[in-house]
Amino acid sequence: MRSASLWSGSPTITHKAKVAWKDLCCPKEEGGLGIRRLCDTSRVFALSLIWKLFSLSGSLWVAWTREFLLKASSHWDAKENKGSWIWRKLLKLRPLAYEFIRYEVKDGKSIFFWFDNWLQTGKLLSLTGDLGIRYLGVHRSAILAEASEDGNWLIRRIPDVTAGPDIALWRHEQDDFKPSFSAAKTWNNMRLTQSKVPWHRLVWFPQAIPRQSFMVWLAIKDRLSTGVRMRIWMNIAQKLLGAAITPDWEGTIVTLLKPNCHKLDIILLRLAFQSAIYTLWRERNSRRHGGPSVVMTNRTIGKLVKNRITSFKYKGTHKLEGLMRRWFEVYSD
């Protein structure tokens, strides 16, 4: 149902799409549906394999790759004309992976002097060029431990052979590197972020019905063809909102986001709001496509709200235990 509503029921028809795919593939707090693009997810999994190479996970694949493909050379300096298809794909991701990896220097035995990011300035080879190799006399595949002698090498961080093995770090936040890989953090750093929208709390809340939340999401994005929007909603919400009720769409959204009322009333308002939009959408579709009759009345919307509250089965000292009781207090007539 959701794919049909967004793409006219066929993936080959693009000119009728209600919402662009890039707008769907955002977290709900940013106005999307929380869907992750397959290409982004695939890159995250590929980056996790690259991380295994640097973290020395001990897997058979890492051991085989280091022995037969890298052969004591740096991953950043490996040639792309050999290895399997997946290996060549991993090598093409090196510019992206390099932004995530840096080292904490210990004994210097696993850090490549010219290629690894151990000074937090990027590759030394990129700064000096091949001329730096000749000037310093440090060969291209040298590890950091080979670039110092008796602690006298004039570099920023001299390896300490007693400090234990070097620690590979992966970027979790902008300047936060940790010795572990996080798929969620990596995806969040890779994706195109958008501004957070305040109305996501009105659409996605624990008590909401998913199919109704989806329709409200479309309505707020002005992608739901419903004609006249909220006349019945006015009748239902007036008892809970009082003088704050407004027929204006934008004003209604603002009011529901910052209602001056009790927690139970806030949940009832949001449930009623979503039920009203969902019923309005069903009524419009039924009338337009010749489906079964749907009557949009206070009774219809109220039944949806009560059915949803009943499904929660709140008991005892639960903070929302009085939700149904509060509904009947307000709509006793």
Backbone hydrogen bonds in HBPLUS format (Angstrom, degrees):
<---DONOR---> <-ACCEPTOR-->    atom                        ^
c    i                          cat <-CA-CA->   ^        H-A-AA   ^      H-
h    n   atom  resd res      DA  || num        DHA   H-A  angle D-A-AA Bond
n    s   type  num  typ     dist DA aas  dist angle  dist       angle   num
A0005-SER N   A0001-MET O   2.94 MM   4  6.14 149.5  2.03 144.6 152.9     1
A0006-LEU N   A0002-ARG O   3.04 MM   4  6.26 142.8  2.19 142.8 152.4     2
A0007-TRP N   A0003-SER O   2.81 MM   4  5.80 158.5  1.85 152.7 158.2     3
A0008-SER N   A0004-ALA O   2.99 MM   4  4.82 112.1  2.47 136.0 133.3     4
A0018-LYS N   A0006-LEU O   2.93 MM  12  5.05 152.4  2.01 136.0 145.1     5
A0010-SER N   A0007-TRP O   3.20 MM   3  6.08 160.1  2.24 132.3 131.3     6
A0013-ILE N   A0010-SER O   3.36 MM   3  5.70 162.6  2.39 109.2 114.0     7
A0017-ALA N   A0014-THR O   3.31 MM   3  5.43 169.0  2.32 109.7 111.7     8
A0023-ASP N   A0020-ALA O   3.04 MM   3  5.38 134.9  2.25 104.9 117.0     9
A0024-LEU N   A0020-ALA O   3.24 MM   4  6.66 138.1  2.43 143.3 155.0    10
A0024-LEU N   A0021-TRP O   3.06 MM   3  5.09 128.3  2.34  96.7 110.6    11
A0025-CYS N   A0021-TRP O   3.06 MM   4  6.32 153.1  2.13 152.6 159.5    12
A0033-LEU N   A0024-LEU O   2.96 MM   9  5.17 166.8  1.98 130.5 134.4    13
A0034-GLY N   A0026-CYS O   2.78 MM   8  5.30 145.0  1.91 167.7 156.7    14
A0030-GLU N   A0027-PRO O   2.94 MM   3  5.40 151.1  2.02 111.8 120.7    15
A0032-GLY N   A0027-PRO O   3.18 MM   5  5.33 160.6  2.22 138.7 133.3    16
A0031-GLY N   A0028-LYS O   3.14 MM   3  5.16 164.0  2.17 109.5 110.0    17
A0197-VAL N   A0029-GLU O   2.82 MM 168  6.02 157.6  1.87 153.9 160.1    18
A0040-ASP N   A0037-ARG O   3.13 MM   3  5.35 120.8  2.50 100.4 114.4    19
A0041-THR N   A0037-ARG O   3.02 MM   4  6.35 162.2  2.05 155.4 160.7    20
A0042-SER N   A0038-LEU O   2.85 MM   4  6.01 158.3  1.89 150.4 156.5    21
A0043-ARG N   A0039-CYS O   3.08 MM   4  6.24 151.0  2.16 139.2 146.2    22
A0044-VAL N   A0040-ASP O   3.02 MM   4  6.32 152.5  2.10 147.2 154.5    23
A0045-PHE N   A0041-THR O   3.10 MM   4  6.43 159.8  2.14 151.5 155.7    24
A0046-ALA N   A0042-SER O   3.01 MM   4  6.25 152.6  2.09 143.8 151.8    25
A0047-LEU N   A0043-ARG O   2.82 MM   4  6.06 155.2  1.89 149.6 156.4    26
A0048-SER N   A0044-VAL O   2.99 MM   4  6.27 139.7  2.15 141.4 152.5    27
A0049-LEU N   A0046-ALA O   3.09 MM   3  5.26 130.0  2.35  98.3 111.1    28
A0050-ILE N   A0046-ALA O   3.21 MM   4  6.67 153.7  2.28 145.3 152.2    29
A0051-TRP N   A0047-LEU O   2.90 MM   4  6.17 152.8  1.97 146.9 154.6    30
A0052-LYS N   A0048-SER O   3.16 MM   4  6.39 143.6  2.30 135.2 143.6    31
A0052-LYS N   A0049-LEU O   3.12 MM   3  5.11 121.0  2.48  93.5 107.9    32
A0053-LEU N   A0050-ILE O   3.07 MM   3  5.28 128.6  2.35  99.8 112.8    33
A0054-PHE N   A0051-TRP O   3.05 MM   3  5.29 126.2  2.35 100.8 114.2    34
A0055-SER N   A0051-TRP O   2.84 MM   4  6.01 153.4  1.91 157.9 166.5    35
A0063-ALA N   A0059-SER O   3.17 MM   4  6.48 163.6  2.20 150.1 154.2    36
A0064-TRP N   A0060-LEU O   2.91 MM   4  6.12 160.8  1.95 151.5 156.8    37
A0065-THR N   A0061-TRP O   2.90 MM   4  6.00 160.5  1.94 148.5 154.2    38
A0066-ARG N   A0062-VAL O   2.97 MM   4  6.13 164.9  2.00 152.4 156.0    39
A0067-GLU N   A0063-ALA O   3.08 MM   4  6.16 148.9  2.18 141.0 149.4    40
A0068-PHE N   A0064-TRP O   2.93 MM   4  5.98 168.9  1.94 156.8 158.8    41
A0069-LEU N   A0065-THR O   2.92 MM   4  5.08 148.2  2.02 130.5 139.6    42
A0070-LEU N   A0065-THR O   2.97 MM   5  6.32 160.1  2.01 157.5 161.9    43
A0071-LYS N   A0066-ARG O   2.96 MM   5  5.77 136.0  2.16 131.6 143.7    44
A0073-SER N   A0070-LEU O   3.04 MM   3  5.26 143.9  2.18 106.7 117.8    45
A0077-ASP N   A0074-SER O   3.02 MM   3  5.20 152.5  2.09 104.9 113.5    46
A0078-ALA N   A0075-HIS O   3.43 MM   3  5.28 170.0  2.44 102.0 104.4    47
A0088-ARG N   A0084-SER O   3.05 MM   4  6.36 159.5  2.10 150.9 155.6    48
A0089-LYS N   A0085-TRP O   3.04 MM   4  6.31 147.9  2.14 144.2 153.5    49
A0090-LEU N   A0086-ILE O   2.95 MM   4  6.22 150.1  2.04 143.5 151.2    50
A0091-LEU N   A0087-TRP O   3.00 MM   4  6.34 150.3  2.09 146.8 154.9    51
A0092-LYS N   A0088-ARG O   3.15 MM   4  6.42 141.9  2.31 138.1 147.4    52
A0093-LEU N   A0090-LEU O   3.08 MM   3  5.20 143.3  2.22  99.1 110.1    53
A0094-ARG N   A0091-LEU O   3.21 MM   3  5.35 164.4  2.24 109.6 111.9    54
A0096-LEU N   A0093-LEU O   3.12 MM   3  5.47 120.5  2.49 107.6 121.4    55
A0097-ALA N   A0093-LEU O   2.89 MM   4  6.11 167.3  1.91 160.3 164.7    56
A0098-TYR N   A0094-ARG O   2.89 MM   4  5.89 152.8  1.96 153.1 158.4    57
A0099-GLU N   A0096-LEU O   3.23 MM   3  5.66 141.1  2.39 107.5 116.8    58
A0100-PHE N   A0097-ALA O   2.95 MM   3  5.40 151.9  2.03 112.1 120.8    59
A0171-ARG N   A0100-PHE O   2.74 MM  71  4.69 137.9  1.91 130.4 142.8    60
A0102-ARG N   A0169-LEU O   3.11 MM  67  5.29 155.6  2.18 139.4 144.7    61
A0169-LEU N   A0102-ARG O   2.78 MM  67  5.29 163.9  1.80 172.6 166.9    62
A0103-TYR N   A0117-ASN O   3.12 MM  14  6.22 152.9  2.19 141.4 141.1    63
A0104-GLU N   A0167-ILE O   2.83 MM  63  5.09 158.5  1.87 151.4 158.5    64
A0167-ILE N   A0104-GLU O   3.15 MM  63  5.09 173.9  2.16 148.2 149.8    65
A0160-ASP N   A0106-LYS O   2.69 MM  54  5.66 166.9  1.70 161.7 159.0    66
A0107-ASP N   A0164-GLY O   3.04 MM  57  5.76 118.7  2.43 158.8 175.5    67
A0145-ALA N   A0108-GLY O   2.82 MM  37  4.59 140.9  1.97 137.8 126.8    68
A0144-LEU N   A0111-ILE O   2.70 MM  33  5.55 145.5  1.81 158.5 165.3    69
A0116-ASP N   A0112-PHE O   3.11 MM   4  5.37 153.1  2.18 136.2 144.5    70
A0113-PHE N   A0142-ALA O   2.89 MM  29  5.85 151.3  1.97 141.2 150.7    71
A0125-LEU N   A0114-TRP O   3.19 MM  11  5.16 164.4  2.22 144.5 139.7    72
A0118-TRP N   A0116-ASP O   3.11 MM   2  5.80 126.2  2.42 105.5  90.5    73
A0126-SER N   A0123-LYS O   3.22 MM   3  5.30 132.1  2.46  95.7 107.4    74
A0127-LEU N   A0124-LEU O   3.01 MM   3  5.11 130.1  2.26  97.5 111.2    75
A0128-THR N   A0124-LEU O   2.95 MM   4  6.24 158.1  2.00 157.8 163.4    76
A0129-GLY N   A0125-LEU O   2.72 MM   4  5.02 144.8  1.84 130.4 140.9    77
A0132-GLY N   A0129-GLY O   3.09 MM   3  5.74 146.9  2.20 115.8 122.6    78
A0133-ILE N   A0130-ASP O   3.16 MM   3  5.43 133.3  2.39 102.0 113.3    79
A0135-TYR N   A0131-LEU O   3.03 MM   4  6.30 159.0  2.07 151.3 157.7    80
A0136-LEU N   A0132-GLY O   3.00 MM   4  5.98 169.0  2.01 148.5 151.3    81
A0137-GLY N   A0133-ILE O   2.97 MM   4  5.67 134.6  2.18 131.8 143.6    82
A0142-ALA N   A0139-HIS O   3.13 MM   3  5.42 160.6  2.17 120.9 120.7    83
A0146-GLU N   A0143-ILE O   3.03 MM   3  5.50 140.3  2.19 110.1 120.8    84
A0147-ALA N   A0144-LEU O   3.01 MM   3  5.14 148.6  2.11 102.5 112.3    85
A0152-ASN N   A0149-GLU O   3.07 MM   3  5.76 158.7  2.12 119.7 125.2    86
A0155-ILE N   A0153-TRP O   2.91 MM   2  5.77 132.9  2.13 107.3  92.9    87
A0163-ALA N   A0160-ASP O   2.97 MM   3  5.43 168.4  1.98 120.4 124.0    88
A0170-TRP N   A0178-LYS O   2.67 MM   8  5.33 170.7  1.68 150.9 150.2    89
A0178-LYS N   A0170-TRP O   2.87 MM   8  5.33 163.3  1.90 144.8 143.4    90
A0172-HIS N   A0176-ASP O   2.79 MM   4  5.64 175.0  1.79 171.5 172.2    91
A0173-GLU N   A0176-ASP O   3.33 MM   3  4.83 162.4  2.36 128.0 133.2    92
A0176-ASP N   A0173-GLU O   3.47 MM   3  4.83 170.3  2.48  94.4  97.2    93
A0186-THR N   A0182-SER O   2.94 MM   4  6.04 156.4  1.99 146.8 154.0    94
A0187-TRP N   A0183-ALA O   2.91 MM   4  6.08 165.1  1.93 150.3 154.2    95
A0188-ASN N   A0184-ALA O   3.01 MM   4  6.17 158.0  2.06 144.0 150.4    96
A0189-ASN N   A0185-LYS O   3.00 MM   4  6.21 141.5  2.15 141.5 151.2    97
A0189-ASN N   A0186-THR O   3.17 MM   3  5.15 124.8  2.49  94.3 108.2    98
A0190-MET N   A0186-THR O   3.01 MM   4  6.22 136.6  2.21 144.7 156.7    99
A0190-MET N   A0187-TRP O   3.16 MM   3  5.10 129.5  2.43  94.3 107.7   100
A0191-ARG N   A0187-TRP O   3.08 MM   4  6.14 155.9  2.14 157.1 160.8   101
A0202-LEU N   A0199-TRP O   2.96 MM   3  5.27 142.3  2.10 107.5 118.6   102
A0203-VAL N   A0200-HIS O   3.23 MM   3  5.12 132.9  2.47  92.2 104.4   103
A0204-TRP N   A0200-HIS O   2.84 MM   4  5.85 173.7  1.84 157.3 159.4   104
A0208-ALA N   A0205-PHE O   2.99 MM   3  5.57 165.8  2.01 127.2 131.9   105
A0212-GLN N   A0209-ILE O   2.93 MM   3  5.33 124.7  2.25 112.4 127.3   106
A0213-SER N   A0209-ILE O   2.89 MM   4  6.11 158.1  1.94 158.9 166.0   107
A0214-PHE N   A0210-PRO O   2.97 MM   4  6.21 152.8  2.05 149.9 156.7   108
A0215-MET N   A0211-ARG O   3.30 MM   4  6.50 152.2  2.38 134.7 140.8   109
A0216-VAL N   A0212-GLN O   2.93 MM   4  6.23 157.5  1.98 152.9 159.4   110
A0217-TRP N   A0213-SER O   2.87 MM   4  6.05 151.8  1.95 145.4 153.6   111
A0218-LEU N   A0214-PHE O   3.08 MM   4  6.41 153.2  2.16 144.2 150.3   112
A0219-ALA N   A0215-MET O   2.92 MM   4  6.18 154.8  1.98 144.8 152.3   113
A0220-ILE N   A0216-VAL O   2.87 MM   4  6.08 162.7  1.90 155.4 158.6   114
A0221-LYS N   A0217-TRP O   3.15 MM   4  6.34 144.5  2.29 138.5 147.9   115
A0223-ARG N   A0218-LEU O   2.81 MM   5  5.08 167.0  1.83 152.5 152.5   116
A0222-ASP N   A0219-ALA O   2.88 MM   3  4.86 153.9  1.95 104.8 110.9   117
A0234-MET N   A0230-MET O   3.30 MM   4  6.44 144.7  2.43 140.1 146.3   118
A0235-ASN N   A0232-ILE O   3.02 MM   3  5.33 121.3  2.38 103.5 117.3   119
A0236-ILE N   A0232-ILE O   3.27 MM   4  6.68 152.1  2.35 150.7 158.2   120
A0237-ALA N   A0233-TRP O   2.88 MM   4  5.96 176.4  1.88 162.8 164.0   121
A0238-GLN N   A0234-MET O   3.21 MM   4  5.91 141.1  2.37 140.5 147.0   122
A0240-LEU N   A0237-ALA O   3.03 MM   3  5.39 136.6  2.22 108.2 120.1   123
A0241-LEU N   A0237-ALA O   2.79 MM   4  5.86 162.4  1.82 167.1 173.3   124
A0242-GLY N   A0238-GLN O   2.77 MM   4  5.01 144.1  1.90 127.2 136.4   125
A0244-ALA N   A0241-LEU O   3.19 MM   3  5.35 158.3  2.24 129.3 125.0   126
A0245-ILE N   A0242-GLY O   3.32 MM   3  6.01 170.9  2.33 119.3 121.3   127
A0252-THR N   A0248-ASP O   2.86 MM   4  6.03 144.8  1.98 145.1 154.7   128
A0252-THR N   A0249-TRP O   3.10 MM   3  5.10 119.8  2.48  94.5 109.4   129
A0253-ILE N   A0249-TRP O   3.09 MM   4  6.45 156.5  2.14 153.1 158.6   130
A0254-VAL N   A0250-GLU O   3.08 MM   4  6.36 165.3  2.10 152.2 155.6   131
A0255-THR N   A0251-GLY O   2.96 MM   4  6.09 158.0  2.01 145.0 151.3   132
A0256-LEU N   A0252-THR O   2.96 MM   4  6.14 157.8  2.01 150.1 155.5   133
A0257-LEU N   A0253-ILE O   3.04 MM   4  6.24 138.9  2.22 143.8 154.7   134
A0258-LYS N   A0254-VAL O   3.19 MM   4  6.41 141.3  2.35 143.7 152.8   135
A0266-ILE N   A0262-HIS O   2.99 MM   4  6.35 148.2  2.10 151.0 160.8   136
A0267-ILE N   A0263-LYS O   3.19 MM   4  6.52 160.0  2.23 151.5 154.9   137
A0268-LEU N   A0264-LEU O   3.00 MM   4  6.27 162.4  2.03 150.5 155.7   138
A0269-LEU N   A0265-ASP O   2.85 MM   4  5.99 156.4  1.91 147.5 153.9   139
A0270-ARG N   A0266-ILE O   3.04 MM   4  6.28 160.1  2.08 148.4 153.4   140
A0271-LEU N   A0267-ILE O   2.91 MM   4  6.11 159.6  1.95 151.9 157.8   141
A0272-ALA N   A0268-LEU O   2.88 MM   4  5.99 161.7  1.92 148.0 153.4   142
A0273-PHE N   A0269-LEU O   2.84 MM   4  5.96 155.3  1.90 146.9 154.3   143
A0274-GLN N   A0270-ARG O   3.01 MM   4  6.16 165.8  2.03 147.8 150.9   144
A0275-SER N   A0271-LEU O   2.92 MM   4  6.05 157.8  1.97 146.4 153.4   145
A0276-ALA N   A0272-ALA O   2.87 MM   4  5.97 152.0  1.95 145.4 152.6   146
A0277-ILE N   A0273-PHE O   3.15 MM   4  6.43 162.5  2.19 149.2 152.7   147
A0278-TYR N   A0274-GLN O   2.93 MM   4  6.07 162.8  1.96 149.7 155.1   148
A0279-THR N   A0275-SER O   2.89 MM   4  5.95 161.4  1.92 146.1 151.3   149
A0280-LEU N   A0276-ALA O   2.93 MM   4  6.03 154.8  2.00 143.2 150.8   150
A0281-TRP N   A0277-ILE O   2.91 MM   4  6.13 154.0  1.98 146.8 153.4   151
A0282-ARG N   A0278-TYR O   2.98 MM   4  6.26 158.3  2.02 148.3 154.0   152
A0283-GLU N   A0279-THR O   2.84 MM   4  6.03 160.5  1.88 151.1 156.5   153
A0284-ARG N   A0280-LEU O   3.00 MM   4  6.16 157.8  2.05 145.7 151.4   154
A0285-ASN N   A0281-TRP O   2.99 MM   4  6.20 161.8  2.03 149.9 154.6   155
A0286-SER N   A0282-ARG O   2.89 MM   4  6.00 161.0  1.92 150.8 156.3   156
A0287-ARG N   A0283-GLU O   3.03 MM   4  6.16 158.5  2.08 144.6 150.3   157
A0288-ARG N   A0284-ARG O   2.94 MM   4  6.03 153.2  2.01 145.2 153.1   158
A0289-HIS N   A0285-ASN O   2.85 MM   4  5.77 157.9  1.90 150.6 155.3   159
A0291-GLY N   A0286-SER O   3.00 MM   5  4.31 138.7  2.17 120.0 128.7   160
A0301-ILE N   A0297-THR O   3.16 MM   4  6.47 169.5  2.17 157.2 158.5   161
A0302-GLY N   A0298-ASN O   2.83 MM   4  5.89 158.8  1.88 147.2 154.4   162
A0303-LYS N   A0299-ARG O   2.94 MM   4  6.08 148.2  2.04 142.6 150.2   163
A0304-LEU N   A0300-THR O   3.24 MM   4  6.58 154.0  2.31 144.6 150.5   164
A0305-VAL N   A0301-ILE O   3.07 MM   4  6.40 159.3  2.12 152.5 158.0   165
A0306-LYS N   A0302-GLY O   2.93 MM   4  6.13 165.4  1.95 151.8 155.7   166
A0307-ASN N   A0303-LYS O   2.91 MM   4  6.02 157.6  1.96 147.8 154.1   167
A0308-ARG N   A0304-LEU O   3.08 MM   4  6.25 152.6  2.16 142.1 149.3   168
A0309-ILE N   A0305-VAL O   2.99 MM   4  6.28 160.5  2.02 151.9 157.1   169
A0310-THR N   A0306-LYS O   2.93 MM   4  6.09 158.6  1.98 148.4 154.1   170
A0311-SER N   A0307-ASN O   3.17 MM   4  6.39 143.8  2.31 139.1 147.5   171
A0311-SER N   A0308-ARG O   3.16 MM   3  5.22 124.7  2.48  95.8 109.4   172
A0312-PHE N   A0309-ILE O   3.14 MM   3  5.49 149.2  2.24 106.8 115.5   173
A0318-HIS N   A0315-LYS O   3.21 MM   3  5.95 164.7  2.24 136.6 140.8   174
A0321-GLU N   A0318-HIS O   3.01 MM   3  5.15 161.1  2.05 118.4 118.0   175
A0323-LEU N   A0320-LEU O   3.17 MM   3  5.52 152.8  2.25 123.7 121.2   176
A0326-ARG N   A0322-GLY O   2.90 MM   4  6.01 153.4  1.97 147.5 154.5   177
A0327-TRP N   A0323-LEU O   3.11 MM   4  6.41 147.9  2.22 142.6 151.1   178
A0328-PHE N   A0324-MET O   3.12 MM   4  6.50 159.7  2.17 155.0 158.6   179
A0329-GLU N   A0325-ARG O   3.00 MM   4  6.25 142.1  2.15 142.4 153.6   180
A0330-VAL N   A0326-ARG O   3.14 MM   4  6.38 151.1  2.23 146.3 152.1   181
A0331-TYR N   A0327-TRP O   2.89 MM   4  6.05 158.4  1.93 150.8 157.8   182
